[in-house]
Amino acid sequence: MFSEFLELEYCFLHLYGLELIFIATNHFELFSQDVMIELYRRNIWNDAKTVNVIATGCFSKVTKILVAALKFFLGHEDGEKDESDSEEDEPPKTEKSLRLSHRVGKHTKKRQKKLDRALQALKKHKKKKKTAEVFNNSALHLLHDPQDMCEKLFSQLEKTTERFEVKLMMMDLASRLIGIHQLSVMNFYPFVQRFLQPHQREVTKILLFAAQSSHELVPPDVIEGVLRTISNNFITDRNAGEVMAVGMNAVKEICARCPLAMSADLLGDLVQYKSHKDKGVMMSARALLQLYRKLNPDLLNRKDKGRPTEAMAETEPLVYGGQVAKDFIPGAEILPEEAEPKEEKEKNDWESCSDESDEEGEWIDVHHSSDEEAKEDEPQISKEERLKKAQTVSSNRILTAEEFEQIQKRQALKEVEGRHGKRKREGGQEEEGGGLLTLSTIENVHKKRAHDKESRLSTVMAGREGREKFGKNHEKMNPHASSTNKDKRRNKAFMMIKHKVQRKKIKRSFRDKQIALRNSLLKRQKAKR
C-alpha cells in the first residue's frame, strides 16, 4: 500500500515540475527526521548510526530541519508545537475555583463530566510543570567525528543569516561539543567575545556558552582574553550589583574548568571584591577565592591564602596539559596495612555492645582539652611515609564500603584541618567544575531586599522598646468594682439588643433635633464661663 502511494506521488511530482519536487523532498526529510528522533527517544533506534544521520540535519538549508536537529542534541524533546500547545492548554482556574463554580447551579451529569475533564486537565498541567529538562548527552557521545562536525557547525554559524534564536542554539551545541569532547576550535572564543556586553540580548546564555566551551586543553592565552573582556565589561563599579555578580559567576565557572587562564594580577583585583557592599558580588568573589585556595593557592597573595591546611600542602603545581595520575587511593594511609580478621571484628563488635550495656549507671570518661594537646605532641608522620603506606594499602588490600566512607571523611577533614592538627573554621567548599552547566549557576545572584518584611518588623519592634503602649487604658480604677452595663451589653446575644440598635438607625424628628441643639448650645455657654 505504501509503495503504491509513493508511485502516485512520483507521477504527480513529474507532472507538476521541479519546484514541487523540492518541496516534497524537504517534507520527506523532515518527516523521516521526526521519525528517527521519536524512535531514538523511545530507545528503539538508539545506536550511533541513527545519531549521525540526525546530525546531518544540523547543516540543512531548511530552517525547520536545522532547528529540529539542534533541539534533539540540546535536549529539547518537545518542539515549538508542544510549547505553543502548553501555553494554550494552560488552565485559567484553580481546583478550588472549579469546585466552587460547580456547587452553584443545577447538578447534572453533563456538568459533572465537564468538571472531571477540567480537573484532569489541571492535574496533567501540574505534572507537565514538574518534569525536568532532559539533555541528550548520550547522543553527543555517539558522534563519529565531533571535531569535524564542530568546525563545520562553527563555519556555518559565522555565515548564517538565520534568526538570533537559531544562532544561539548553534552556539550552544558548538560549546557543548567543545566542552564534552575537549576539542580545539580556537576561533570560537574570539567570536563569543564580541557578544560579551551587559546590554546584549540573552547575555547570560552567551556567558554560559563561554564557560561550557572552556576546558584544560585550551591554551590559557586564548581563554585569558575572554576573562579580560568579562572583567572589563561586567565587573566594574559603574555597573549594577546584579551585572557584577553575573560576570563574577561566569569567571568562576570558566576558571573551574581552566584554572591556568587566570593571571595573578587579575585574580588579585577580583578577590578585592570580597568586601563589596553588594551581597551578590561579595558572595561571588568569595566563591572565586575558595576555588583558587583549593586549585592553585600559589596564585593568591599571602593574606588571601588563609590558614594552611593539609589539603593545601598536598596540592601539586598545575602545568598546561599535565595529567595527575596516582597509583594509590588518596587518604588510604589512615587504614591498617593488614585487614582485621572477620571473627575478631565480630568479637570486638559484641564486646563493644556488652560494654555499652554494662556501663549504664557507671562513671563515664569525659573528653578533656588535654587529650587534644597529647595528640598534638605525638610525632607527625612525614609525607613520604604516608605516601608509601597508602600505596601498600591500595595494592595489597580489597577495601570495604565502610573503609571507603572512612577515607572520604578523612579527605573532607583535610580541607578544614591545619597542618598541625588545628581546626580551621568550616566554610562552604566549592566543587571543581565538571559535568553540564546550567543557566542557574551563572544567574545565581545572592540578593536580599533592603526593606523586606523581616527588616521592617525588626525596626518596628526596636522602636517600641522603653515606651508606654498607645491606645486607651482599659484597666479599671478599682479592680474589685463590677463591670458596667456597656461591657455587659457586649457579651449579650444580638437578638437581645437588636431592638435598641434598630432604634438608633431611625431618623430623629425635628423636635428631637431642636432639643439636642439647645442642649449643645447651653453646654458651650457653660464652658465659656
Stockholm file with secondary structure:
# STOCKHOLM 1.0

chainA/1-529         MFSEFLELEYCFLHLYGLELIFIATNHFELFSQDVMIELYRRNIWNDAKTVNVIATGCFSKVTKILVAALKFFLGHEDGEKDESDSEEDEPPKTEKSLRLSHRVGKHTKKRQKKLDRALQALKKHKKKKKTAEVFNNSALHLLHDPQDMCEKLFSQLEKTTERFEVKLMMMDLASRLIGIHQLSVMNFYPFVQRFLQPHQREVTKILLFAAQSSHELVPPDVIEGVLRTISNNFITDRNAGEVMAVGMNAVKEICARCPLAMSADLLGDLVQYKSHKDKGVMMSARALLQLYRKLNPDLLNRKDKGRPTEAMAETEPLVYGGQVAKDFIPGAEILPEEAEPKEEKEKNDWESCSDESDEEGEWIDVHHSSDEEAKEDEPQISKEERLKKAQTVSSNRILTAEEFEQIQKRQALKEVEGRHGKRKREGGQEEEGGGLLTLSTIENVHKKRAHDKESRLSTVMAGREGREKFGKNHEKMNPHASSTNKDKRRNKAFMMIKHKVQRKKIKRSFRDKQIALRNSLLKRQKAKR
#=GR chainA/1-529 SS CHHHHHHHHHHHHHHHCHHHHHHHHHHHHHHHHHHHHHHHHTTSSCSHHHHHHHHGGGGCSSHHHHHHHHHHHHTCCSCHHHHHHHHHTCCSSCHHHHHHHHHSSCCCHHHHHHHHHHHHHHHHHHHHHHCCCCCCHHHHHTCSCHHHHHHHHHHHHHHCCSCHHHHHHHHHHHHHHHHHHTCCCTTHHHHHHTTCCTTSTTHHHHHHHHHHTCCTTSCHHHHHHHHHHHHHHTSSTTSCHHHHHHHHHHHHHHHHHCGGGSCHHHHHHHHGGGGCSSHHHHHHHHHHHHHHHHHCGGGSCGGGSCSCBHHHHHCCCCCTTCCCCCSSCTTGGGSCSSCCCHHHHHHHHHHHHHHHHHTTTSCCCCCCHHHHHHHHHSCCCCHHHHHHHHHHHHHHCCCCHHHHHHHHHHHHHHHHBBTTSCBCCCCCCCCCCCSCCCHHHHSCCCCCCTTCHHHHHHHHHHHTTTSCCCSCCCCCSSTTSCCCHHHHHHHSCHHHHHHHHHHHHSCCCHHHHHHHHHHHHHHHHHHHC
#=GC SS_cons         CHHHHHHHHHHHHHHHCHHHHHHHHHHHHHHHHHHHHHHHHTTSSCSHHHHHHHHGGGGCSSHHHHHHHHHHHHTCCSCHHHHHHHHHTCCSSCHHHHHHHHHSSCCCHHHHHHHHHHHHHHHHHHHHHHCCCCCCHHHHHTCSCHHHHHHHHHHHHHHCCSCHHHHHHHHHHHHHHHHHHTCCCTTHHHHHHTTCCTTSTTHHHHHHHHHHTCCTTSCHHHHHHHHHHHHHHTSSTTSCHHHHHHHHHHHHHHHHHCGGGSCHHHHHHHHGGGGCSSHHHHHHHHHHHHHHHHHCGGGSCGGGSCSCBHHHHHCCCCCTTCCCCCSSCTTGGGSCSSCCCHHHHHHHHHHHHHHHHHTTTSCCCCCCHHHHHHHHHSCCCCHHHHHHHHHHHHHHCCCCHHHHHHHHHHHHHHHHBBTTSCBCCCCCCCCCCCSCCCHHHHSCCCCCCTTCHHHHHHHHHHHTTTSCCCSCCCCCSSTTSCCCHHHHHHHSCHHHHHHHHHHHHSCCCHHHHHHHHHHHHHHHHHHHC
//
